Amino acid sequence: MDEITFGQLLLANGMLVTIVSAALVVLAVALLVRRRRRFRRMPTTIDGVRIEPQGAVVDEDLVIEQNWRITLLMHNVTRKPAAVPALRPRAVVAAGHNQYAATVYLEREVRELNPGDALVVWVLVRLSGDEEPRFVELEHTPTGVGGRVVTLRSRSIASLATPPNRHVAPRASGRGH
């Protein structure tokens, strides 16, 4: 019986080696792309500032469309002043199977939050009349050299959404009743 050398094995399985090499290259590229565009789930803390989704309400009910306002709260959780994360003015809101462009507004223009201070962030988006927002993606650009864009993606805000014409009954506090 003849011995098969490694070179002969490679020649005989050249197509297999090509496929495995191509798969490794695709995997490496996918990992690099994933590393460059990072996702962080909200609520999250960035440099001592906690960002939490608070709710989504219909701001204006039009005939065919609705203007939704998604409210987020930023608050300083440290014992010293913390820089407000730099959010891009555009956001993406997913509703149904579609994604919509949205606009980000801050309650006031500040660079730092003192301990215990809070800042309200609104995301305004126009959706078709039968859709409710599922989640919102904000982009944060870290300060400093070589800062990569970090996408902040909320967990489902559908549970926080209050569609129009839905009566929200006041909750009984349970005291004295």
C-alpha positions as CSV (number, residue, x, y, z in Angstrom):
1,M,0.0,0.0,0.0
2,D,1.4,3.4,-1.0
3,E,1.6,6.2,1.4
4,I,-0.3,9.3,0.6
5,T,1.6,12.5,1.2
6,F,0.0,15.7,2.4
7,G,0.7,17.4,-0.9
8,Q,-1.2,14.7,-2.8
9,L,-4.1,15.0,-0.3
10,L,-4.3,18.7,-1.0
11,L,-4.2,18.2,-4.7
12,A,-7.0,15.6,-4.5
13,N,-9.2,17.8,-2.3
14,G,-8.4,21.2,-3.8
15,M,-12.1,22.1,-4.1
16,L,-12.6,21.3,-0.4
17,V,-9.7,23.5,0.6
18,T,-11.0,26.3,-1.5
19,I,-14.4,26.1,0.1
20,V,-13.1,26.0,3.6
21,S,-10.7,29.0,2.9
22,A,-13.6,31.0,1.4
23,A,-15.8,30.3,4.4
24,L,-13.0,31.4,6.8
25,V,-12.6,34.7,4.9
26,V,-16.3,35.3,5.0
27,L,-16.4,34.6,8.7
28,A,-13.5,37.0,9.3
29,V,-15.2,39.8,7.3
30,A,-18.5,39.3,9.1
31,L,-16.7,39.5,12.5
32,L,-15.0,42.7,11.5
33,V,-18.2,44.3,10.3
34,R,-20.0,43.2,13.5
35,R,-17.2,44.6,15.6
36,R,-17.3,48.0,13.9
37,R,-21.1,48.4,14.2
38,R,-21.8,47.5,17.8
39,F,-25.2,47.3,19.4
40,R,-26.0,48.1,23.0
41,R,-29.4,47.3,24.5
42,M,-31.3,50.0,26.3
43,P,-31.6,50.6,29.2
44,T,-27.9,51.1,29.3
45,T,-25.3,53.3,31.0
46,I,-22.8,55.3,29.0
47,D,-20.0,57.1,31.0
48,G,-22.2,57.3,34.1
49,V,-25.4,58.5,32.3
50,R,-28.3,55.9,32.3
51,I,-30.5,55.9,29.2
52,E,-34.0,54.3,29.7
53,P,-37.0,54.2,27.4
54,Q,-40.1,55.6,29.3
55,G,-43.0,55.2,26.9
56,A,-44.5,55.9,23.5
57,V,-47.6,58.0,22.9
58,V,-49.5,59.3,19.9
59,D,-48.6,63.0,19.7
60,E,-51.0,63.8,16.8
61,D,-53.6,61.5,15.3
62,L,-54.0,62.3,11.6
63,V,-56.5,60.6,9.3
64,I,-54.1,58.1,7.7
65,E,-51.0,58.6,9.8
66,Q,-50.0,59.1,13.4
67,N,-47.2,61.2,14.9
68,W,-45.7,59.2,17.7
69,R,-43.5,60.6,20.5
70,I,-41.1,58.1,22.2
71,T,-39.7,59.4,25.5
72,L,-36.4,58.4,26.8
73,L,-34.8,59.5,30.1
74,M,-31.1,60.2,30.6
75,H,-30.0,60.6,34.2
76,N,-26.6,60.8,36.0
77,V,-26.1,57.8,38.2
78,T,-22.6,58.8,39.5
79,R,-21.6,61.1,42.3
80,K,-19.8,63.6,40.0
81,P,-20.8,65.5,36.9
82,A,-21.1,63.3,33.8
83,A,-21.0,64.3,30.1
84,V,-24.2,63.8,28.2
85,P,-23.8,61.2,25.5
86,A,-23.6,62.7,22.0
87,L,-26.7,61.3,20.2
88,R,-27.1,61.8,16.5
89,P,-30.1,63.8,15.4
90,R,-31.6,60.9,13.4
91,A,-33.0,57.6,14.7
92,V,-34.7,54.6,13.3
93,V,-38.0,53.3,14.6
94,A,-39.3,49.8,13.7
95,A,-43.0,49.3,13.4
96,G,-44.6,46.2,11.9
97,H,-42.2,45.0,9.2
98,N,-41.0,48.5,8.3
99,Q,-38.3,50.9,9.6
100,Y,-38.9,54.6,9.7
101,A,-36.6,57.6,10.0
102,A,-37.2,59.6,13.2
103,T,-35.9,62.8,14.7
104,V,-34.2,63.1,18.1
105,Y,-34.8,66.2,20.3
106,L,-33.3,67.0,23.7
107,E,-35.3,68.8,26.4
108,R,-32.5,71.3,26.7
109,E,-29.0,71.8,25.4
110,V,-26.6,70.7,28.1
111,R,-23.1,69.2,28.0
112,E,-23.1,67.7,31.5
113,L,-25.5,66.4,34.0
114,N,-24.9,67.0,37.7
115,P,-25.4,64.0,40.1
116,G,-29.1,63.2,40.2
117,D,-30.0,65.4,37.3
118,A,-32.1,64.1,34.4
119,L,-32.6,65.0,30.8
120,V,-35.6,64.1,28.7
121,V,-35.0,62.9,25.1
122,W,-37.9,62.7,22.6
123,V,-37.9,60.7,19.4
124,L,-40.6,61.8,17.0
125,V,-41.7,59.6,14.1
126,R,-44.7,59.5,11.7
127,L,-46.1,56.0,11.3
128,S,-49.1,54.7,9.2
129,G,-52.3,54.6,11.2
130,D,-52.4,50.9,12.0
131,E,-48.8,50.6,13.3
132,E,-47.3,50.9,16.7
133,P,-43.5,51.4,17.4
134,R,-41.7,48.2,18.3
135,F,-38.2,49.5,19.1
136,V,-36.1,52.5,18.6
137,E,-32.4,52.7,17.5
138,L,-30.3,55.7,18.5
139,E,-26.7,56.3,17.4
140,H,-24.2,57.5,19.9
141,T,-20.8,58.8,18.8
142,P,-18.2,58.4,21.6
143,T,-15.9,61.4,22.1
144,G,-12.2,61.1,21.5
145,V,-10.0,59.9,18.7
146,G,-11.2,56.8,16.9
147,G,-14.6,56.7,18.5
148,R,-16.9,54.2,16.8
149,V,-20.6,54.7,16.3
150,V,-22.5,52.6,18.9
151,T,-26.2,51.9,18.1
152,L,-28.4,52.0,21.1
153,R,-31.4,49.7,20.6
154,S,-34.3,49.6,23.0
155,R,-35.9,46.4,24.0
156,S,-39.5,46.2,22.9
157,I,-41.3,49.5,23.5
158,A,-44.6,48.0,22.2
159,S,-45.6,47.3,25.7
160,L,-45.0,51.0,26.6
161,A,-46.9,52.3,23.6
162,T,-50.3,53.9,24.3
163,P,-52.4,54.0,21.0
164,P,-55.0,56.7,20.6
165,N,-58.6,56.2,21.8
166,R,-57.5,53.7,24.4
167,H,-58.9,54.7,27.7
168,V,-56.3,54.2,30.4
169,A,-58.2,53.6,33.7
170,P,-56.6,55.2,36.8
171,R,-55.0,52.6,39.0
172,A,-56.3,52.3,42.5
173,S,-53.5,52.8,45.0
174,G,-54.8,50.1,47.3
175,R,-54.7,52.4,50.3
176,G,-58.0,52.9,52.2
177,H,-60.1,51.0,49.6
